[in-house]
Amino acid sequence: GEGPLVDISCARDGSLTKAVLSDPKSHGERVSQGSAVAVTITVASAEQDAMSSTRLLHGPKTHEWVLGSGARCDLIEMTVASMHVGECCRVLCRDPELYADAGLSVVPMAGTQVEYALRVVRTDSLQKQSFCECGLSVLAAAVEHAQGERREAAARLREGRDRIALLKFRSIVDELEAAISAEDHGSSECREESGAGAADLPSSSPCGLACTARKMRREVEAELAGCFLRLGRWDEVCRSCEFVLAEDPKSATALMRRGQALLRLGRVSEALHDFEAVLEVQPGSSVAARNAKYCRKALARSAVRQLDNASFRAQRCGHTVMHKWS
């Protein structure tokens, strides 16, 4: 039978859900970003009044591509990223930006709900395997793989595929965290050296590699904040930036992005503090200067309004008292 709905949307807001059709006990390994995948895809119109002969839009047909490469539409990329080998699922969607796929001849249809049926046939993490075959440690392989995935994520951003970039950055964060925690040298001794003296450590040494991985982890979190910013998810921007600033309080990128998110949230005084902090690190930042100027004006207008309101309330209070005793 059909399993419960699983939220696979980037915002975890229920805007895109899948129903698992297969027995979880039969599922194999989890599909990972950057892996070669083979997926059987069937697409149909979910409109009940459509003729059965016109409902089928594509397939069933098995397609192969590298997950996260942008070869398939956002719906497929996001769904497959949540799947395991052998898993079958069904996804319903009305958003053409998510479901339209020129390679499958699935075009935008106004007001039409589309149903995708997907089955992961196989996956192959060729890049990770090649790193391990070269004798790299788990952490070294994770760093090498993360570097390639960052380039791919940046390419998706340039293409305007923000959701796919977000998935890739999240995947990089998870992979680096797992590798760092699994590495014997991810100890307090290495963490102590990850500060000012980290640049002096040989990058090939265990501690040097751990410092490189942690530095990359912070950089990717800042890039994740950039994705959240583009998607209008202000609270998550703040959370990602706070992670970066906890380890690097002078990160101009994290300060700038948190300031922009705080401004959107109406927390103008806090935003001004961040923009001023950016200017301390990068005095020539015209964006920070412009945003700081806007914040000061907004705070000044707010102070004037508060003063006017207080004066108005005082006047009304005075009138009330005079009227009472007249």
MOUR-V990937 format. One record per helix or strand of 3 or more residues. SS is the DSSP state (~ for helix, > for strand). FROM is the first residue (numbers start at 1). LEN is the number of residues. If there is no record, write none. Layout:
BEGIN
ss: {SS/SS}
from: {FROM/FROM}
len: {LEN/LEN}
END
This chain:
BEGIN
ss: {>/>/~/>/~/>/~/>/~/~/>/~/~/~/~/~/~/~/~/~/~}
from: {5/17/24/36/52/56/74/88/96/102/114/126/138/162/188/196/206/234/252/268/286}
len: {3/4/3/10/4/11/7/6/4/3/11/8/21/21/5/5/25/14/13/14/40}
END
